[in-house]
Amino acid sequence: MDAPMSNAEANQSIDVLASAARRASAVLSRTPTPVKAAAIRAAASAIRVHAAAILAVNAADMASAQHLDEAMRDRLLLTPERVEAMAAGLDTVAGLDDPVGRIIDAWERPNGLRFERVRVPLGVIGIIYESRPNVTADAGALCVMAGNACILRGGSEARGSNAAIHAALVEGLVSAGLPAEAIQLVGDPDRALVGAMLAAHGGIDVIIPRGGKGLVARVQAEARVPVLAHLDGINHVYVDAAADRARAEAIVVNAKLRRTGVCGAMETVLIDRGYPHARALVAALIDAGCEVRGDAGLDARIVAPAAFDTEWLAGIASVALVDGVGGALAHIAAHGSQHTDAIVTEDPAAAARFLAECDSAIVLHNASTQFADGGEFGFGAEIGIATGRLHARGPVALEGLTTYKTLVHGQGQVRP
């Protein structure tokens, strides 16, 4: 095993990558939309051509990842369907409207000065992530389409998978005449390189972490670079007294069990005390294979108390009875993570209140929280879901990877 890097060595390594990325970002910022789209479509084609090789290295990664929990292994796993979905996501990104250069506001002052607020790329984006090799493709494509260069640092558990996907992305870039350095992968698993990325003020413009709570907490605590992130996905489905029984059961089961390891998975179901089918709802969840924790009076199979501040990322859910929309909102405010929350109801007034007052990045009415995904929003892919209040919130895609500058047009005006 190689000796760990010193901080100085890690900083130097990241500085080299950041300098190359800065040069590439200057090229991308003035690259026409059709060229960027061609590069991304070529990358999608390369992923399809090399699908067998990508799956082979992923199988090796999986074989070395026996120590990971079920949620992490599910995130790491690639199947033929997931590889095709990855390529299809890139094709979708290539067909999206390019935000770069878009005029988002314009006005004129009495002195004749004309102002335009125009979208521009962020510059160099660092993405630090765990397990999910699809992030390599999603992040690379979104960054390029929005005119940014990126430096990707995946987890050691997905090292082979990330390298294979990265090679396909670079193949697409080069075929379209764009610099290979537009998408760079930190292949060395040395943890000092993460610290160097977090300290790369001036070299990296924003850091986006995707991974477990420990990773995100470290990034938020140590970064000297602006961070776009969410810490937990403690998501709720509130079943109102006016909910349709079949709809409520279908949504709750899907929100919890479709994929338990994704950040949009429901962790707590809240049930209005006035809902007449509470026991049937809990039974449907248990019968579908979920371990439910909470009030044993709802089902004799409940044997453990609820844990409302836990992100399970597994087939476990907490349940609580609440007093109407107000009780649900109070519970979410006390225990939620401002990620994704849903209401199931046929009462338009209850839905309107919940949608207006629930302070989360994504709020749904009569739909599963599993739709908390950039692809499902029509973004093709996402680079992460942001729960903060600055810059971007919810699934971060093309527009979230841009900022703006103000152009001022004059005819010789001077300020008195």
WONORBEL-V64357 format. One line per field, one symbol per residue. psi: psi as a letter, one per 30 degrees, with the letter a starting at -180 (. if undefined). burial: # if it has 16 or more other C-alpha atoms within 10 Angstrom, else .. Layout:
psi->???
burial->???
This chain:
psi->klkkkleeeeeeeeeeeeeeeeeeeeeefgkleeeeeeeeeeeeeeeeegeeeeeeeeeeeeffhfflleeeeeeekkleeeeeeeeeeeeeefflkkfkfkjflklklfgfkkkkjkklleckkkkklkejffeeeeeeeeeeeggklljkjllffgeeeeeeeeeeeeeeeefgglkfffjkkjfkgkffeeeeefghkfekekkjkjaleeeeeeeeefkgkkkjlkelijlkkkjlfgkkeeeeeeeeeeeefejfglfgkkfkkkkkffkfheeeeeeeeeffgkjkkbjfffkffjgkllifgkjehlhkklkkkliaeeeeeeeeeeflghdkklkjlgjeeeeeeeeefjilekklkhlkffgikeeffgfellflkkgafkdlkakjbeefglallkkkklhgkkk.
burial->.........##.###.#############.#.#.##############.##..##.###.##..#.....########....#############..###..#...........############################################################.#.##########..#.#########..##########..###.##..###.###################..##.#######.###############.#.##..######...######..##..#...###.################.###.##..############...##..##..##################...##########...#############............
